[in-house]
Amino acid sequence: MRILVLGSGGREHALAWKLAQSSLVQALFIAPGNAGTQSLTLANGNKAQNIALSPNHFPSVKEALIQHRVDMMVVGPEAPLVKGITDYCREQEELKDLLVVGPDKKGALLEGSKDYAKQFMNTYGIPTASSCTFTADQYNQASQYLETLQPPYVLKADGLAAGKGVIIEPDRKTAGKSLKEMMSGKFGEAGDKVVIESFLEGIEVSVFILTDGVHYKILPNAKDYKRIGHGNTGLNTGGMGAVSPVPFADALFMKKVEERIIRPTLKGLQAEGCLYKGFLFFGLMNCNGDPHVIEYNVRMGDPETQSVMMCLQGDLAAACMSLQTGTLQNTDLTTGTDHCVTVVAAMEGYPGSYTKGHLIEGLYKVKKAEVFHMGTAEASSGRAEASSSRVVTSGRRVVTSGGRVLAVSAVGSGLVEARERAYEQLLQVKFEGMYYREDIGCDLIQEYDLIPEEKSML
């Protein structure tokens, strides 16, 4: 089979890394990809290939799919899905046999509109926080609604905002200020509507499934770390690290997730007439053992995907292809026994302004972990380096090109071992302005008393 992974970040690198392990994959393309995806090696010995195009320019995507005789396209980022790339491909006669792993435009509304998602959950009885939605010209009404809530206050831009459209404020004054900023265009069109909801007390977990719209396979769960600073402080980011699986997501908790959330969601999508073949992400809050939905994503998360793919057992390519034939239930995808910790290295200044083009050194020294590239590019020349992830960068230099630059993912027999290995391997990598959080996974280690002496580090 010939596969194209659409996107350029760490999520797409991790997906491509896992797909490349399948003996079914004859050719693998990543569009546009990054410096890491360019040199992935397939099980058959062939090299993956980057294709320079914009994922949101559908005619260019179509041209690449036809030129490279692609059988299956896995859509990584949310924007093309929300804009309707799956529908677009199904309308093209030349692509009639193509499988797109990603929902249609209607299904993608679960992520494309937080207001729609809240209405969907309320309609189909899916547990979530109480909320109310206001348009940009309803500041006074929204402000009055804030008065009915207890702090902290949760404000969400309705549309896509690159993972930064959720603001949690500790007091009424700052909540009012953030509300005014959101309604005044802080997030552009994404803030034309603002969802205000009650705060859910608990601990977050991300649950992922692969589904053909009827059947589903639960993938390894994960927890990500959104805030830029140590101890979950500072601004929200696209994610500064992740762990998988999560200690508290035991069989009883996951049974509740299936019965109360996954199955009602799929039944709701069927009732809404959505054609959903792809990944579905449930951002959950564990409230005293009961799961509540914070948000839906209609694709895999980043950097959770890096940890999830490291823990996933089975042939992902075969499972994805089964979506075409409705035989997903016959495939074998399971969660392995290892744990994984992923730590993101970002540029100083992120999520604000930052510089680009800094040489990344030491990739070849990482031996006991995988390096998933997020915001990297190739420079024209330089000394040869080789990293893990079966990435060979011989004869070329890798430089920074984004705010989140790369992620180091390491596995261990337990969370503590995986965490120690991830940080040990991350120390091998260097670039000017490199920043990372030093506490990824520490909260879980402390909360679940996985190793008492680790508490002294917190």
N, C-alpha and C positions, 0 to 999 in steps of 0.2 A: 504494500500500500504506500501511497505517496501523500504526505501530510504537510500542510502549511499551518504554522502557529502564528497567529496575528498578534503583534505587539512587540514591545521593546524592553520591558523591565525584568525585574527579578522573578516575577510570577511566570513570565513567558520562558525565561531561561530554565526554571525548575520544571515546568511542564515539558519543554523540549528535552531536557535531561532524562526525564522518566520515559517519555515516548521513545527516545533513541535506544532504550534498552530492549525494546521488543524486536523479536526476529521477524515480525510481520512487516516492519517498516523498511521499505526499499530506498526511500528518499525523504529527506526532512528539510523543510524551508522555514525560515523565521523572517517575518516581515514587519518592521524593518530589522528587528534583532538588535544585538549589541556586540561588544567585543568578546563576550563569553560565548554567546550562541554560535558565533561564526565558525568555531573550530570544534564543536561537539562531534564525537565519533559515534556512528551507528553500530549496532551489533554486527552488521555485515561488513564493517570496515570502511564504508563510505563516510564522507564528511557532510555535516549539515551545511546549509548555505543561507546566508542572509540575502534578503531582497529589499532594495531601497524603495520604499513607498510609504505613503501616509495611510494608516488603518482607517481613517475617516473619509478617504477619497475612494469611493466604491468602484468607479470605472478602472482605476489602477489595480485594485484588488482583483477585479474580474480578469483583467488582462494577465496578471501573474498566475491566477488559477488555471487559466486556459493554456498559457505558455508552458507551464511546468506539469501539466496533466495531473493536477491534484485530485485525489479521491476524497479527502477529508480536511476540513479547515476547523481548527480549534481557535475560538475567539477568546483572547486573553482579557483585554480591557473592556470596561463597561460602555464607553462612549459609542463605539460602532454598533453595539447591540441595541442601545437606547435609540439610536438613529435609524435602526432597521436594516442592518446588513444581512440578517438572515432572510428577511422578506425579499430584499433586493436579489439575493442569489437565487432564491426559489423562482423568481420571475424571469430569470435568464434562461433561454432555451439551451444555450451552450453549457449551462451548469446544472442541467436537470438531474444528473446522477451524483452530484456533489452532496456529501453530508456536512452540514454545518453544525458544529457542537456549540450551541448557544441558542437561547430562546428567540422567538419572534418578537416583533416590536411591542405587541400587547403584553406578552409575558415579561418583557424587560421593564415595563412600567413599575414593577415591584421595587426596582432600584431607581428608576428614572424619576419617580415622584413619591416622596415620602408621604404626601397627603393621600395619594392613591393607595399606598401600602397600608396606611392606618385604616382607611375605609375597608380595604380588603380583609384585614384582620378582624375588624369589628363585624363584618358581614358573615364571616365563616367561623366565628367563635374562637379565634386564636388568641391566647393570652398575651396582652401587651399593656403598656402604660396608657392611662387616660390622656386625652389630648384635645386640642382645638387648633384649627388652621385659620390663618389670617392673611389677607392680601397686603401688598405694600402700602396701600392707602388706608389701612385700618389700624394705624398705630395706636390710637386712643383705645379702641376696643381690645387690642392685644395687651396693652398696658393694664387695662382693667382686669383682664383674665389672669395676668401674672399675680395680681393681688389676691386671687382665690387660692393660690398654690403656696406650699411651704418650700423653703429653700432646701437644697440648691435647685436652680432653675435650668431646664433643658430647652435650648432653642435649636431648631434644625431648619436649614435652608431646604426648600422643597426639592430642588433639582440637583444635578450633579455638581459637586464642588471639589473634585480631586481629593476626596477623603477628609476635607477640612471644614465641611459645612455644618458640623455639630459643635455647639458651644455650651458648656456647662458653667454657670456662674454661681458663686457662693451666696450672693446677697441681692436684694431687690434693686439697689442702685446700679450695680454693674450689669445686672440683667437688662434693665431698662436701656442702658447705654448701648449694649450689644444688640438689642432688638432694633434700636434706631439705626445703627450702622448696617445691619443686615437689610433692613427695609429701604435703606438709602443707596443700595447697590454694592455693598462690600463683596458679595459673591456673584455680581452680575445678574443675569436672568434667573439663575438658580435660586435667588432670594426674592423673586416676585411673589412667592408665597412663603410663609414661615410657619412651621409646626411648633407649637409650644406644648410640651407634655410634662406630666408629673415625673419626678425622679424615682427611679427604682433602686432600692438598696440591695446590694449583693455583689457577686463576683461574676465577671464576664467570661463567656466561652463561645468560641466559634465552631459551629457544626456545619459540615459540608456533605452534600450528596451529589451523586451523578444519577440523572434520571432520564428516562425516555418519555416522561409525562405520566406514566402509570406505575412502572416498577422503579425501584431505586436501590442504590448501594450507598451505605453510609461510609464515608472516608474517615481517616483519623481526625479527631477533633483538635482544636488548638486554642491558644490564648495569645493575643497580640498586645503590644505596648505602644499606645498612640502618642503619649506625651513626649516632648523632646528631652525633658530633664529627669535626672535621677529621682526616684520616689514618685513617679507619675506627676511631675510638676511641669509648668511651662505650657507652651503652645501645643496644639494638636498637630500631628504630622501624618504622613501616609503610613507610618508604622516604623518603630525603631527596633523591633525584635519580636520573636514569637517562640512559644514552646508547644510541643505536641508529644503525646496526648496530655490532657489535663487531669490531675489526680482525682478531683471530685466528680468527674463525669463517669460515674460507675454504671453498672447495668441497670439499676433502678432509675437513676436520673435519665439515662438514655431511653429507657422504656417510656417515660413520661414525654420525652422529646418526640419520639415517634408517634405516640398516640394523640398528643395534644397539639403538635405543631406540624411535623412532616406530613402526615397523612391528610389532615385537614387542608394544608396548603395545596397539596397536589389535587385534591378533590375540588378546591376552589378554583385552581387554574383550569381544570377541565370544564367546570361550570361556566367560567368566563370565556371559554372558547380559545384559550391560549395553546399554541403549539410549542411545547417546551421539551427540548432535547438538549441537555447540557448540564452544567454545574449549577447548583443552587446553594447559597451561603446563608445560614441563619445566624445572625448576631444575637446571642441570648444573654440574659441575665439570670443567674441562679439565685432566686430569692427564697432562702430557707429551704432549699431542696426542690423548689418548683420553678420550671423554666418559663420565662417570658421573652417575647421577641422584642429586641431593640430595633433591629433593622433587617431587611433582606438585601443581599447582593446577588446579582444574576450571573456571577462568575466567581472564580476563586479569588481569595484575598492575597494581599502582598504586604508583609512578608510571611503570612501564614502558609502559603503554598510551598515555600521552601522547606518548612518543617514537615508539612503534611506529606509531600512527595518522598521525603527521606524515610518516613514511617510506613508508607503505603506498600503493601505486598500484592503482587499480581501484575498482569499485563494491562497497562492503562490503554494502550492503543487498541487492543482487542475489545476491551470494555466499551470504549468510545464507539467503535465500529458497530457494536451490537445495538446501539441506539437506532440504527437504520432499520434493523430487522425485528425490533421488539423482543430481543432475546437477552436483555441485560441480566435477568435473573439467573441465567445459566453461566455467567462469568464469575470469576473468582477474584474479588478485591477484598482484602482484609487489612486490619491494622497489625503491624508487627509487634514484637515484644520490646523493642528498643524505644527509648525516648530521644527526642531531638530538641536542641536549643539553637535558635538562629539569632545572631546579633548583627545589626545593620551598622555599617560605617558610613557616615554622612559627611558632607562638607560643612565646615564652620560657617555659621550664619543661617543655615537651613532651620526652619522652613521659611525664613525671610530671604534676603538677597545673599548670594554666594558667588564665588568665582568658579571658573571651569578651566580645563586644560592642564591640570596638574598630573605629573607622572605618577603612576601607581607602581610601587616596587614591592618585591617579596612574594608575588603570587606563586612563584615556583617553589617557595619554601613551605607552602601549606600542603601537608601530606596526610593529615588525619581528619580532614573535614572537606566539605565541598564549598567552593566559592561561587556564589550565584551573582552575576553582574546585574546591576540595576540601572545606574547612570554612567556608563563607560563608552568609550570610543577608541578607535585605533588611531595612533599617530603614524606618520609616514615611514619612520625608520627608528632604529634603536637596537639595543642589545636584546638577544633572545631571552625569553622567559617562558616558563610553562607553569600552569596552575593545575589544581585538582579539577574535578568535574570533567575529566578527560578533555580539558581545554589546552591546546598547544598554541602558544603565541610566538612561535619561532620567527625571528627576523622582523618583529614589529613591537611597538610600544603601546601600552594601554594607558589611557589618560581619563581623568574625570570629565563627565559631561552632564551631570545632574546633581540634584541636592542629596538624594540618597544614592550612594555610589555603588556599594556592593554589600552582600550579606554572607557571613560565614556560618554554615550549618554543620553541626557535629552531633553524632549519635552516641549514646552510652546505654548501659544496662539500666540506668536510672537517671532521673532528672539532674541529680548532683554531678554525676560523672559526665553527662552530656554538656552541662553548663561549663564545667572546668575545662573540658576539651575545646569548646567553642572559643572561649576567651584566650586560651593558650595558643590556638592556631591564629586567631585574629591578630595577635601581637607580631606575627611574622609579616604582616602587610603594613605598608606605610605610604602615605601621600600627604602633601602639604595641606594643613587645615583639617586633618582627619579628626572626626568626633564620633563617639559612640557612648551609649549608656552602659554603665558598669553593673547594673542591677537586674538584668533580664533574668527572670525565673526566681529571683530571691524571695519574692512575696509568697510564691507557692511553697518554696522550701521551708519558709518560716511558718506559714499557716498550717502546713500538714506535718511539721516536725520531722521532715525527711532525714535530717542529720543535725543534731543539736549544736555541734560546734560551728556550723555554718552561720548560726544566729549572730555570732560575734562580728560578722562582716556587715551586718545590716545597719 
